[in-house]
Amino acid sequence: MMSIVFEDLHFAYPGSDPIFRGVNCEIHPGEFLLLTGSNGSGKSTFLRLLNGLLKPSRGNITVEGMNTRETATARLAAVIAVTFQHPSDQIFASTVRGEVRYGPKNLGRSNADTLAAQALDLFGLAQYADMHPYDLPASHRRLLTIASAVAMGTPFLAFDEPSVHLSQPERLLFLRALEALRPEKRTYLIVTHDVRFFRPLCTGEIVFQDGRVHRRSGGNARPA
């Protein structure tokens, strides 16, 4: 498995001040990284740049050797699954099972049904498989988006504020699920303000400040 590499990454939304002003860092296989920083520091934008929904204004991002400027989002989806901060931005299927099954099926996974069933069990959603996602409580919809990402079988997983609005039992369920997935040695990127919650699992942290990597622990980075 190859790394994710950021080389002199610059990014700005049209008509806005730059969010990133020269990010250089490498994310290594098997890491469990927390992405932190103040509001507006670009954490959610960082994830959208990872999966090609946004393109760098300058510089490059390579994911398993694929330059995100030149690679279709559909192809990047085969190696990195991203959940958004608001589940409503990505849920679209008419059943919970259909939502979780869509990703692996769309990627051509021959065992899509098995992957979906395993993810539903892992996140405590199997009993709701035939329900419409919007008949679930908001916290269950958040778990549904995470289960859908896990079911895709990608080596990289990126979650945007995944613990928000989860009850204590749901938080414990989420932690147990992540612990159960550890033998698969996937790479996790977690945008979060809930650092204490994820600390037992994390191997490092990337802190964004003033458009750059302010601090990188648990791996190599070149703040610039």
N, C-alpha and C positions, 0 to 999 in steps of 0.2 A: 504494500500500500504506500502511496506517495503522500507528500505533504500538501498543505495549502500555503502558498507564498504570496505575500504582498510586497510589491516593489514600488516605492515612491508613489503610493496611492494618493491621488487628489480627487476630491469630489465636491461638487456644488449643485444644488438644484437651480434651475433657470431663474435668474433674477435675484438669487439669494447669495449671502456670504458663504464662503467655503466651509464645509463641514470637516473635511479631511485635508490636511496640508502636508502630505508627505509621510504616510504610514509605511513603515518597513517592519515586517515581522513574519515569522514562520510558525505554522501550527502543525505539530507532529502527530503521526498516527498514534491512536490510543490515548491521547490526552483528554482530560475532562476539565475544560477551561471555563471560568466565569468571566464574562465580559461586563465590566462595570464602568461607572463614570456618572457625572451629573446629568440631569435632564438636558437634552439637546446636544449631548456630546457625540451623538451619531451611532449609538449602539444598534438600534433597529435598522438604520440605513446600512450599517456594516453587513447585516445578514442579507439584506436585499441585493447588495453588491455581490455577495458570495454566490448566490444562485442565479445571477445574471439578469434579475429583474431590473436592476440598475447597472449602468456601465460607468467605469471610471472616467472622470474628466481628463485625467492624466495618470500615467503609470499603469501598472499591470497587476492582475490577480490571476494566479494559476491554481487550478484545483485538479489534483492528480494529473498534472501536466497539461491540462486544458486551459487555454487563455479565455477568460470569461468574455472578453471583447469579441472573440471570434467564434464562440461556441453557443449553440442554441440552448435556450433555457431548458427545453425538453431533454437534451442530452445531459446537461448538468444535473437534472433531477434524478438521474440514474446513480449519482454518486453522493449527492447531498440533499437531504430533506429538511425543509425549513418550516417552522410553524410561526404564525404571526401573533402579535400581541392581542389582537381581537379575533376570537374564533369565527365570528360572522364574516370575516374577510376571506375565509377559505372553505367553510362548510357549504356544500351544495347538493349532496345526494338526498334521496327521499327516505332512506333508512340508515340506521347506524352501521349495519353490516355493509351496506353499499358504499358508505363513506370510507370505511377502513379498507375495503377490498379494492377501491378504485386505483389507488397508487400502485400497488404491486401488479395489478392486472394491466394497467396502462404501460408499465415498464416491461411487460412480457414475461413476468415471473411465472414459471410453470406451476408453482405451488401457491398461487395467490390466495386461494381459499384457505389453505392451511395457515399462511402468514397472517391473514386477517383474523382467523379464529384464535390464534395464539395471542395476538395483540389485544383482542377484546377480553380474553381471559386475564391477561397480565394486568390490565388497567381496570378490572372489575366492571366491564361493560357488557359482558356476554348476555346477561339477562335483559338488556335493552336492545338487542340486535335488530329486532323487527320494528322498533319505534322510529318515528321521524326525529332527526336530531334536534329540531327546535321544540320538541316536547320534553326534552331533557332540561334539568336545571343548568344554569350557566357554568357551574363548576364542572359538571359532567361533560359539557360541550368542550371545555378546555382539555379535559382528559381525552376526549375523542380525537381532537386534532393531534395530540401527542401520540396516541395509539396509531393513528393513520400514518404518521411519519415513521414510526418504528416498523410498521408492517411493510414498508417499502424495501426494507433490507439494505439500505444504503450504508456505506462505510462512515459517512459523516452525517451527524444530526445536529441541527441548530434550533434552539427553542427560545422564543422571545417572551420573557416574563411568565414562565410556565406555572409558577406556584401561586399566582395572583388569584384571590377569591377561593382557594381551596380550603375546605375545612380541615381540622387536625387529622381526622381519620383518612381523608383523601390525600393529605400531605404524606402521611405514613405509607399509604398504598403506593404513591408515586415513588417514594424513596425505595421501597421494597422492589418495585419494578425495575428501577435503574440498577439496583444491586444485582438483580437476577440477570440483567443484560450484560453485566461486566465481563463475563467470560467470552463474549463475542468480540471484545476489544475494539469496539467502534470508537470514533472520536466525537466528543460532545462539546458544543459551544452553547453556553447558557447566558443569555442576557438577563441580568437580574439585579434587583436592589436587595434581594433576600439572601445575602451572602452567608449568613449564619446557617440557614437551612441547608444549603448545598455544600458547605465547607467539608463535611466528612467524606464526600465523594470526590471533591475536586483535586486535580493535580497541579493546578496553577491558575493564574489570573492575569487578564489583560485590562489595564486601566486606561481609558481614553480621557484626554484633557487637551484643550486648545488645539484640536484637530490632529493630534498625534498620539502615539503610544507613550503615555506618561510613565508607565511601569509594566513590566512583564515578569512574572514569576513562574517558575516551573518549566522553563524552556528558554530558547534563544530569541532575543528581539534586538532590534537596533533602533531605539527611539531616535527620532530625527526632528 
